[in-house]
Amino acid sequence: MTATDRSIELINAAAQAAADKLAHDIIAYDVSDVLSITDAFLLASAPNDRQVKSIVDEIEERLNKELGAKPVRREGDRDARWILLDYVDIVVHVQHSEERVFYALERLWKDCPELDLPEEAKATRGKAAEHAQGEEAAAAEDIREFGGEVL
C-alpha cells in the first residue's frame, strides 16, 4: 500500500507552507505500510516556540484554504515545543529544534519511503544545523566582546 494522491497533495501543501514560514529540515515519510491510522508523516522544525506556532498556523490555514482540509486534532499548543496536526490522511509534526534532536523521529521512520517534496521544502535540509552553528558563533563573539573566555 502507498500513500494516496490526496495524502500526497496534503503533504506537498503542508511542506510548502512550512517552507514559506522558514521551517528547518522538512521531510515526509510514507508510513502507510506500517501504520493503518495514517498514510504519511511530515516533520519540520524551528529554532523557537513562536516560529513553531507560526509554521503550524500557516500549514493549518493553507490546507483549509487551498484544499478544504481541517485537522481532526491539534495537540501541543500550550508549550509550542511540539505541535501535532492530525488530518487523518496525514500527520504533521512541527517541533522545536531541541525536541527534534532529542526525539529523532527520523530514526523511527527511516525504513519508510521518503516522499518527494516541493523544491523549497527540500532546500530546508540542513538549515537547523546551520542555524545552530550561527548561534554558537554569535554566542562566542558575545563572550569575546565582553572579555570572557570561550570554553
Secondary structure as GFF3:
##gff-version 3
##sequence-region A 1 151
A	DSSP	alpha_helix	5	20	.	.	.	ID=ss1
A	DSSP	beta_strand	24	30	.	.	.	ID=ss2
A	DSSP	beta_strand	40	46	.	.	.	ID=ss3
A	DSSP	alpha_helix	49	67	.	.	.	ID=ss4
A	DSSP	beta_strand	73	75	.	.	.	ID=ss5
A	DSSP	beta_strand	82	86	.	.	.	ID=ss6
A	DSSP	beta_strand	90	96	.	.	.	ID=ss7
A	DSSP	alpha_helix	97	103	.	.	.	ID=ss8
A	DSSP	alpha_helix	105	109	.	.	.	ID=ss9
A	DSSP	alpha_helix	119	122	.	.	.	ID=ss10
A	DSSP	alpha_helix	127	145	.	.	.	ID=ss11
###
